[in-house]
Amino acid sequence: MAELIRERPRRVAVLSKKPLTTHRYDRWLSEFRTTLFAEDTPASRTLLSGEHQYSTWHLFPDWKRNRAVDQAVAAEHAEQPFDRIIALSECDLVRAAELRDYLDIPGQSLASATAFRNKSVMKSLAGRAGLRIPEHRLVDSIATLMDFADNHPDGVVVKPVDGSGSVGVVVLHGRTEIEAWAHSRALSSDDPADYLVEEWVATPMLSVDGLMRAGRVQAVMVGAYTRTCLHSLVELEPHGILLLDADDPRAASARDYLDRLLRALPAPEETMSFHCELFDHPRHGPILCEIACRTGGGNVNLIAREALGIDLDQACCLGQASIDVPVERTMPESGRCYGDIVVPRSPRSLPVGLRCDLPGVIRFHRKDRPGRAAKVSDYVIDALLADDDHVGVRRVYDSVIEWLDEHMLPESANGRC
């Protein structure tokens, strides 16, 4: 990475829900004085009890809801000011922006973080710019939801305005299902607009991932989902992202949509990663599902390392610390294609010790945790795939699915229940 000459070492605060074993902020930011604010986990304690380069560190339970994190950052800043605040998890982007605003620290603004987090705000801005978006409304009352559904007999999707991982997302058909959903959610009457309802768009999905800076794309790769994240979570079946070939017209359309979308949103000035999901409509072309100002889940970062030569999380971390990140490849090169597969936690598992060594599987990782996935990122198997082109990667993916169907057994059959 580019070296910066500084009159004094800069001080940065890192907000992290990410595993500290895989996200070595202390090494990435070795030229800074880094204060870590992280989720309190056994793994975090183990790492921090050994060798690390953090100046100081603080651990917090119940990370996402614990506002003591904000108080601790403000208290540390009062003693010795931070120059930058860094956050990589989606749940921390607005929190970090609020702290920057309150403490007068440069970086992504609250307006920018909100536009990339709040689905109602992002789609309204995209729609005003002339981009195709699903018809949608904020759920300010059950009457609004009922009226919207009456005008969309094919079904509607209800989702939290700031959700992630397909948590809380549901497809509803008709008033009976809507009434049951509303009853189960116990919606608040004084602050009901926590959900967005939009028309159900039954099309394949594209994943657009990479780096951006000041509203411009620095590096980008486009892949096709083999199954939507929602379907994968509901059905507890595998899904993956398979990169498209460089000359695939879907990739060109997705890149063009992304360019226009970033111009429509208040994008951050510094280098940050993004994960955009688009409906691939056969007649209308790309339609916005959502865009987030963070690295995509699953093996997206591993795919980016291979296809773009970039660690998106590391680049996003350095970008927020005001370090310019050099980009060697703006798009994947022809002749080599990558993809992944993730298997959600379910009542099925692989026999102990069994590994997948099929051709084209360049990484296979498993975690034995019985139960059922509560969010799309709750998976027990993930693999990185490679071949010469999209068709070849699809063949590898299909072979892994066949292998999983053959070897995965109910937990009781593996002696776990």
C-alpha positions in Angstrom: 0.0 0.0 0.0 1.1 3.6 -0.6 3.2 5.1 2.1 2.1 8.4 3.6 4.5 10.9 5.2 3.0 12.3 8.4 4.2 14.9 10.8 3.0 12.7 13.7 1.4 9.3 14.0 -2.3 9.4 13.5 -4.8 8.0 15.9 -7.7 5.9 14.7 -10.7 4.2 16.3 -11.8 0.9 15.0 -15.4 -0.3 15.6 -15.4 -4.1 14.9 -18.0 -6.8 15.1 -15.8 -8.8 12.7 -13.6 -11.7 13.9 -10.3 -10.2 15.0 -8.4 -13.3 13.9 -9.3 -12.7 10.2 -9.5 -8.9 10.4 -6.1 -7.8 11.7 -6.7 -4.1 11.9 -3.6 -3.8 14.0 -1.4 -5.1 11.2 -3.3 -3.2 8.4 -3.0 0.0 10.5 0.5 -0.6 11.8 1.6 3.0 11.1 -1.3 4.3 13.2 -2.0 4.4 16.9 -5.1 2.2 16.9 -7.7 2.0 19.6 -10.0 -1.0 19.2 -13.7 -1.1 20.2 -14.8 -4.7 19.5 -17.4 -7.3 20.3 -16.7 -9.3 23.5 -16.1 -12.9 22.3 -13.8 -15.7 23.5 -11.9 -15.4 20.3 -11.4 -11.6 20.8 -10.2 -12.2 24.4 -7.7 -14.9 23.2 -6.2 -12.7 20.5 -5.9 -9.6 22.7 -4.3 -11.7 25.5 -1.4 -12.4 23.0 0.7 -10.3 20.7 -1.0 -7.5 19.0 -0.3 -3.9 18.0 -3.4 -2.1 19.4 -2.6 0.9 21.6 -5.6 0.3 23.7 -8.7 -1.9 23.4 -12.2 -2.2 24.8 -14.6 -5.2 24.5 -18.4 -4.9 24.7 -21.2 -7.5 25.0 -24.5 -7.2 23.0 -22.5 -5.3 20.4 -25.3 -4.2 18.1 -27.6 -2.7 20.8 -24.9 -1.5 23.2 -24.7 2.3 23.2 -21.8 2.1 25.7 -19.6 1.7 22.6 -20.5 5.2 21.5 -19.9 6.6 25.0 -16.5 4.9 25.2 -15.4 6.3 21.8 -16.5 9.8 22.8 -14.7 9.5 26.2 -11.4 8.4 24.5 -11.7 11.2 21.9 -12.1 13.7 24.7 -8.8 12.6 26.3 -6.9 12.4 23.0 -8.7 13.1 19.7 -9.1 10.5 17.0 -8.3 11.5 13.4 -10.5 8.8 11.8 -13.2 6.3 12.8 -13.2 3.0 10.9 -16.1 0.5 10.6 -16.6 -2.4 8.3 -19.8 -4.1 9.5 -23.1 -2.9 8.1 -24.5 -2.6 11.6 -21.7 -0.1 12.5 -21.8 2.2 9.5 -24.5 4.6 10.8 -23.1 4.4 14.3 -19.6 5.4 13.0 -21.2 8.2 10.9 -23.1 9.5 14.0 -19.9 9.6 16.0 -18.0 11.4 13.2 -20.7 14.0 13.1 -20.8 14.4 16.9 -17.0 14.5 17.3 -16.3 16.5 14.1 -14.1 13.8 12.6 -13.7 13.5 8.8 -15.1 10.5 7.0 -18.4 9.1 5.6 -21.2 11.4 6.6 -24.5 10.5 8.3 -26.4 11.3 5.1 -24.2 9.0 3.1 -24.3 6.1 5.6 -28.1 6.4 5.9 -28.5 6.3 2.1 -26.5 3.1 1.9 -28.3 1.6 4.9 -31.9 2.7 4.8 -33.7 0.9 1.9 -36.4 3.5 1.7 -33.9 6.4 1.4 -31.7 4.6 -1.2 -34.6 3.6 -3.4 -36.2 7.1 -3.3 -32.9 8.7 -4.3 -32.4 6.1 -7.1 -35.9 6.6 -8.4 -35.5 10.4 -8.5 -32.4 9.8 -10.7 -34.5 7.9 -13.2 -33.2 4.4 -12.2 -35.6 1.5 -12.2 -36.6 0.5 -8.7 -39.4 -1.7 -7.3 -42.6 0.1 -6.4 -42.4 0.5 -2.6 -43.9 2.2 0.4 -43.0 2.7 4.1 -45.3 0.6 6.3 -46.7 3.5 8.4 -49.8 1.5 9.1 -51.5 -1.8 8.5 -54.0 0.0 6.2 -51.1 1.2 4.0 -49.7 -2.4 3.8 -53.2 -3.8 3.0 -53.8 -1.2 0.3 -50.4 -1.8 -1.3 -50.9 -5.5 -1.3 -54.4 -5.1 -2.9 -52.6 -3.4 -5.9 -50.0 -6.2 -6.2 -51.9 -9.5 -6.3 -48.7 -11.5 -7.2 -47.4 -10.8 -3.8 -45.4 -8.2 -1.8 -42.1 -8.3 0.1 -41.9 -6.8 3.6 -38.5 -6.1 5.0 -36.8 -4.0 7.8 -35.7 -0.7 6.3 -32.2 -1.2 7.7 -32.1 -5.0 7.7 -29.3 -7.3 6.4 -28.8 -11.0 5.8 -32.5 -11.5 4.8 -33.4 -11.3 8.5 -37.1 -10.3 8.9 -37.8 -10.5 5.2 -41.0 -12.2 4.2 -43.1 -12.6 1.0 -46.8 -12.2 1.7 -49.8 -13.0 -0.5 -53.2 -11.6 0.4 -54.8 -10.1 3.5 -54.8 -13.3 5.5 -51.1 -13.7 5.4 -50.6 -10.0 6.0 -52.8 -10.1 9.1 -50.9 -13.1 10.5 -47.5 -11.3 9.9 -48.7 -8.1 11.5 -50.0 -10.1 14.5 -46.7 -12.0 14.9 -44.6 -8.8 14.7 -46.6 -6.7 17.3 -46.0 -3.5 15.3 -45.5 -0.3 17.3 -48.3 2.3 16.9 -46.2 5.3 17.7 -43.2 4.5 15.6 -44.4 2.0 13.0 -42.3 2.9 9.9 -39.6 0.3 10.6 -40.6 -1.8 7.6 -40.7 -1.3 3.8 -43.2 -3.1 1.6 -42.4 -3.5 -2.1 -43.7 -5.4 -5.1 -42.4 -8.9 -5.4 -40.0 -9.1 -8.3 -39.6 -12.8 -9.3 -36.4 -12.6 -11.4 -32.8 -13.9 -11.0 -30.4 -11.8 -8.9 -27.1 -10.2 -9.7 -24.3 -9.4 -7.2 -22.1 -6.4 -8.0 -19.1 -6.0 -5.7 -16.0 -3.9 -5.5 -14.5 -0.6 -4.4 -15.7 3.0 -4.9 -14.3 6.4 -4.1 -16.0 9.8 -4.3 -19.0 8.3 -6.2 -16.8 6.5 -8.8 -16.1 2.8 -9.2 -12.5 1.9 -8.7 -12.9 -1.9 -9.2 -16.0 -4.0 -9.9 -17.0 -7.6 -10.5 -20.4 -8.9 -11.4 -21.8 -12.3 -10.5 -25.1 -14.2 -10.8 -26.8 -15.7 -7.7 -27.7 -19.3 -8.1 -30.6 -18.8 -5.6 -31.7 -15.7 -3.8 -30.5 -15.2 -0.3 -34.1 -15.2 1.0 -34.9 -18.6 -0.7 -31.6 -20.0 0.6 -32.5 -19.0 4.2 -36.2 -20.1 4.0 -35.5 -23.4 2.3 -32.1 -24.0 4.1 -30.6 -24.9 0.8 -27.2 -23.8 -0.6 -26.7 -20.7 -2.8 -23.7 -19.1 -4.4 -22.4 -16.3 -6.6 -20.8 -17.2 -9.9 -18.9 -14.4 -11.7 -20.1 -13.5 -15.2 -17.7 -13.5 -18.2 -16.3 -10.1 -19.2 -18.3 -10.0 -22.4 -21.6 -11.0 -20.8 -24.1 -8.2 -21.6 -25.6 -8.6 -18.1 -22.3 -7.6 -16.6 -22.2 -4.4 -18.8 -25.8 -3.5 -17.9 -25.1 -4.0 -14.2 -21.9 -1.9 -14.3 -23.8 0.9 -16.1 -26.6 0.8 -13.5 -24.0 0.9 -10.7 -22.3 4.0 -12.2 -25.6 5.8 -12.3 -26.6 4.6 -8.8 -23.4 5.9 -7.2 -24.0 9.3 -8.8 -27.5 9.3 -7.4 -26.5 8.6 -3.8 -24.3 10.7 -1.5 -21.4 8.4 -1.8 -18.4 8.6 0.6 -15.3 10.5 -0.5 -12.8 7.9 0.8 -12.3 4.4 -0.7 -14.9 2.0 0.6 -16.2 -1.4 -0.5 -19.7 -1.9 -1.7 -22.2 -4.8 -2.3 -25.1 -4.2 -4.6 -27.9 -6.6 -5.4 -29.9 -6.1 -8.6 -32.9 -7.9 -10.0 -32.1 -9.1 -13.5 -35.3 -8.4 -15.3 -35.6 -10.1 -18.7 -37.4 -7.0 -20.3 -36.4 -4.0 -18.2 -32.8 -4.9 -17.3 -31.4 -4.2 -13.8 -33.7 -3.1 -11.0 -32.4 -2.1 -7.6 -32.8 -4.5 -4.8 -30.3 -2.8 -2.5 -26.8 -1.5 -2.1 -24.6 -1.5 1.0 -21.4 0.3 1.8 -19.5 -2.7 2.9 -18.0 -6.0 1.6 -20.5 -8.7 0.6 -20.9 -11.8 2.7 -20.1 -15.4 2.0 -16.9 -15.7 -0.1 -17.2 -12.4 -1.9 -14.0 -11.1 -0.4 -12.1 -14.3 -1.3 -13.5 -14.1 -4.9 -12.3 -10.5 -5.1 -8.8 -11.5 -4.0 -8.6 -13.9 -6.9 -10.5 -12.0 -9.5 -9.4 -8.4 -8.7 -6.3 -9.0 -6.6 -7.9 -6.9 -3.8 -8.8 -7.6 -0.2 -11.9 -5.5 -0.1 -12.1 -5.4 3.7 -8.4 -4.3 4.1 -8.8 -1.7 1.3 -12.0 -0.4 2.9 -10.2 -0.2 6.3 -7.3 1.7 4.8 -9.5 4.0 2.8 -11.4 5.1 5.9 -8.0 5.8 7.4 -7.4 8.2 4.5 -4.8 6.0 2.7 -5.2 5.8 -1.1 -5.5 2.2 -2.1 -3.8 1.3 -5.5 -6.0 -0.8 -7.8 -4.2 -3.0 -10.4 -7.3 -4.6 -11.9 -10.6 -2.6 -12.4 -12.4 -5.7 -13.6 -11.8 -9.5 -13.6 -9.6 -10.7 -16.5 -10.8 -13.1 -19.1 -9.7 -16.8 -19.0 -10.3 -17.4 -15.3 -13.6 -17.3 -13.5 -14.6 -17.7 -9.8 -17.6 -18.4 -7.7 -18.6 -19.7 -4.4 -21.2 -21.9 -2.6 -22.4 -21.5 1.0 -24.6 -24.0 2.9 -26.8 -22.6 5.6 -27.0 -24.3 9.0 -29.7 -27.0 8.9 -30.7 -30.3 10.4 -28.3 -31.9 7.9 -24.5 -32.2 8.2 -21.5 -33.9 6.6 -20.0 -37.0 8.3 -17.1 -36.0 10.5 -13.8 -35.6 8.7 -15.3 -35.7 5.2 -13.9 -33.2 2.7 -14.8 -32.1 -0.8 -11.9 -32.4 -3.2 -13.8 -32.2 -6.5 -12.0 -30.5 -9.5 -12.5 -26.8 -9.4 -12.9 -26.6 -5.6 -10.0 -24.5 -4.5 -11.1 -24.0 -0.9 -13.5 -26.0 1.2 -14.3 -24.9 4.8 -16.8 -26.4 7.2 -18.0 -25.6 10.7 -19.9 -28.2 12.7 -22.8 -26.4 14.4 -26.1 -28.2 14.6 -29.4 -26.2 14.4 -31.1 -24.0 11.8 -29.8 -20.8 10.2 -31.4 -17.6 11.5 -29.8 -15.4 8.9 -28.2 -15.9 5.5 -24.7 -15.5 6.9 -25.2 -18.4 9.3 -23.7 -21.1 7.2 -21.7 -24.2 8.1 -20.0 -25.0 4.8 -18.5 -22.6 2.2 -16.3 -23.3 -0.8 -14.4 -21.2 -3.3 -14.7 -22.4 -6.9 -12.8 -21.7 -10.1 -12.8 -22.6 -13.8 -12.1 -21.0 -17.2 -15.4 -19.2 -17.6 -18.9 -18.8 -16.2 -20.2 -22.0 -17.8 -17.3 -23.9 -16.3 -17.8 -22.5 -12.8 -21.5 -23.4 -13.0 -20.5 -27.0 -13.8 -18.3 -27.0 -10.7 -21.1 -25.6 -8.6 -23.5 -28.2 -9.8 -21.0 -31.0 -9.1 -20.6 -29.7 -5.5 -24.4 -29.6 -5.1 -24.6 -33.2 -6.3 -21.8 -34.2 -3.9 -23.6 -32.5 -1.0 -26.9 -34.2 -1.8 -25.1 -37.5 -1.7 -23.2 -37.0 1.5 -25.2 -34.7 3.8 -27.3 -36.6 6.3 -29.7 -35.7 9.1 -27.9 -34.8 12.3 -29.2 -38.0 14.0 -27.7 -40.2 11.3 -24.3 -38.6 12.1 -24.7 -39.3 15.8 -25.3 -35.7 16.8 -28.8 -36.0 18.2 
